[in-house]
Amino acid sequence: MENKNRKTFIMFLLAFLIASFIVSLVEVLRSSFSPVSTNVQTASAVSSAESARAPGAPASFADLAEKLKPVVVNISTTKTIRTGRGGQFRSPFDRYFWGDDFFERFFGDVPRREFKQRSLGSGFIISPDGYIFTNNHVIEQADKILVKLSTGKEYEAKVVGRDAKTDLALIKIKSGESLSVVEIGDSEKLRVGDWVVAIGNPFGLEQTVTAGIVSAKGRVIGAGPYDNFIQTDASINPGNSGGPLFNMEGKVIGINTAIVAQGQGIGFAIPINMAKTILPDLKSKGKVTRAWLGVSVQDVTEDIAKNLKLKDNSGALITEVFKGDPADKAGLRSGDLITEVNGKKIKDTHELLLTIASFHVGDKIELKALRDGQEKSYQIVVTERKEQPEVASAGDMKENFGMTVQDITPDIARYLGIASRVGVIVVDVKDGSPADEKGIQPQDIILEVNKVKISSLKDYQREISKKSAKNSILLLIKRGKAKYFVSLPK
């Protein structure tokens, strides 16, 4: 009986397994040929792709582009270029060497030729009555400026103000109607990796939209003293200059200005906050009036940091204080290290320049500086920055650090056009010497040794010979109109 029950159980189990196998096989075959299953898989793949999309990445820029196009304009300029004889171009420097009447006097029978040079750029409307921001290089020296709106209407524009140092210009049109305007954003809030959109006229192709991300901020590319560019990989090409760079809220956060000719996907835009700062001056004066501290500065090298026993290389080291200017009146001296302005830490000379330039003439600022390791505070009222208008008898000599120096004689001063005979002059530098490795050159003038002013070769030799616990000597060098510190190892 027991054997019969066991046999019945085994047969039942075997039948169950066979039935399960048949059902599974049928389901596999059905799934292989059923179109419903394919749809389910496709939907699943789409969902996965959508979920993989980076947070904040737009599915389309179409709505944003449609909204912003009316505020972007095409700018075309015409300038007259004059040629000399034979149709060759005259250099801008010809008038300095030859004079304006040179060709008339020597080539009077050959008429000068003129032709019109045309160029294209972009801009954007910032007020309903027709004020437009663009680049200075777009409209510079233009005889005629035409602005074309997205509607196709064209208007002649006049230059209201421009600033070559930041490459910004303000122009104006009279349309007789209220125009669409951009919404100004805050470029300080922009982060590396944020999406941005550029609209302009690359290669004359009107109203072109490109998108990308912010690659970097605070770029210095050698375009001017106030470089502080936003770098983006949104495509920017010739003709985009002066056009706006927008964030995803549709607010302008930059003005497209420059590209790297050797590479693709590298463009630069002026932060809109910089443009906002100078807008009042451009509108009211036609130029920018910048604040002036009255010092010459340099970055701190590792050698100088060690010599002055500084914690790091941050700050701007004063090499010269101009007599009668704000810093001089406040008591700052050559050798002081500026570390902070109005609570903002100063990283280097470029940051100091940008910070001071952001103030208005007459503003009172608080500046902190290190002097002999002690921090001091100064209250300074900044003034307007004035733009600068653009070997003989040897005597006794001394050699130290591989350089030979001597007193500045009247003959040397006259020969080199030196107004003041303070300091000693470098007359020779040996190749490979400590002085050569630090970049000291003949005709450099040494004004200080370890922050002690030098009036003669005797002063120089006395300070060089002094015993000190330091392993280096700090020199203040004057080259041309510039001054800078050099630290030489003993």
HELIX and SHEET records of a PDB file:
HELIX    1   1 GLU A    2  PHE A   33  1                                  32    
HELIX    2   2 PRO A   35  ALA A   52  1                                  18    
HELIX    3   3 ALA A   62  LEU A   68  1                                   7    
HELIX    4   4 LYS A   69  VAL A   71  5                                   3    
HELIX    5   5 ARG A   85  GLY A   87  5                                   3    
HELIX    6   6 ASP A   94  PHE A   97  1                                   4    
HELIX    7   7 PHE A  102  PHE A  106  1                                   5    
HELIX    8   8 ASN A  136  ILE A  139  1                                   4    
HELIX    9   9 SER A  187  LYS A  189  5                                   3    
HELIX   10  10 PRO A  202  GLY A  204  5                                   3    
HELIX   11  11 ILE A  272  SER A  284  1                                  13    
HELIX   12  12 GLU A  302  ASN A  307  1                                   6    
HELIX   13  13 PRO A  326  ALA A  330  1                                   5    
HELIX   14  14 THR A  349  ALA A  357  1                                   9    
HELIX   15  15 PRO A  410  LEU A  416  1                                   7    
HELIX   16  16 PRO A  434  GLU A  437  1                                   4    
HELIX   17  17 LEU A  457  SER A  465  1                                   9    
SHEET    1   A 7 VAL A  72  THR A  83  0                                        
SHEET    2   A 7 ARG A 113  ILE A 125 -1                                        
SHEET    3   A 7 TYR A 131  ASN A 135 -1                                        
SHEET    4   A 7 LEU A 168  LYS A 172 -1                                        
SHEET    5   A 7 GLU A 154  ASP A 163 -1                                        
SHEET    6   A 7 LYS A 144  LYS A 148 -1                                        
SHEET    7   A 7 VAL A  72  THR A  83 -1                                        
SHEET    1   B 7 GLU A 183  ILE A 184  0                                        
SHEET    2   B 7 LYS A 251  ILE A 259  1                                        
SHEET    3   B 7 PRO A 244  PHE A 246 -1                                        
SHEET    4   B 7 TRP A 195  GLY A 200 -1                                        
SHEET    5   B 7 THR A 208  ARG A 219 -1                                        
SHEET    6   B 7 PHE A 229  THR A 232 -1                                        
SHEET    7   B 7 GLY A 267  PRO A 271 -1                                        
SHEET    1   C 2 ALA A 291  TRP A 292  0                                        
SHEET    2   C 2 THR A 383  GLU A 384 -1                                        
SHEET    1   D 4 VAL A 295  GLN A 298  0                                        
SHEET    2   D 4 ALA A 316  VAL A 321 -1                                        
SHEET    3   D 4 LEU A 337  VAL A 341 -1                                        
SHEET    4   D 4 LYS A 344  LYS A 345 -1                                        
SHEET    1   E 5 VAL A 295  GLN A 298  0                                        
SHEET    2   E 5 ALA A 316  VAL A 321 -1                                        
SHEET    3   E 5 LEU A 337  VAL A 341 -1                                        
SHEET    4   E 5 LYS A 364  ARG A 371 -1                                        
SHEET    5   E 5 GLN A 374  VAL A 381 -1                                        
SHEET    1   F 5 MET A 397  ASN A 400  0                                        
SHEET    2   F 5 MET A 403  ASP A 407 -1                                        
SHEET    3   F 5 VAL A 424  VAL A 429 -1                                        
SHEET    4   F 5 ILE A 445  VAL A 449 -1                                        
SHEET    5   F 5 VAL A 452  LYS A 453 -1                                        
SHEET    1   G 6 MET A 397  ASN A 400  0                                        
SHEET    2   G 6 MET A 403  ASP A 407 -1                                        
SHEET    3   G 6 VAL A 424  VAL A 429 -1                                        
SHEET    4   G 6 ILE A 445  VAL A 449 -1                                        
SHEET    5   G 6 SER A 472  ARG A 479 -1                                        
SHEET    6   G 6 ALA A 482  PRO A 489 -1                                        
END                                                                             
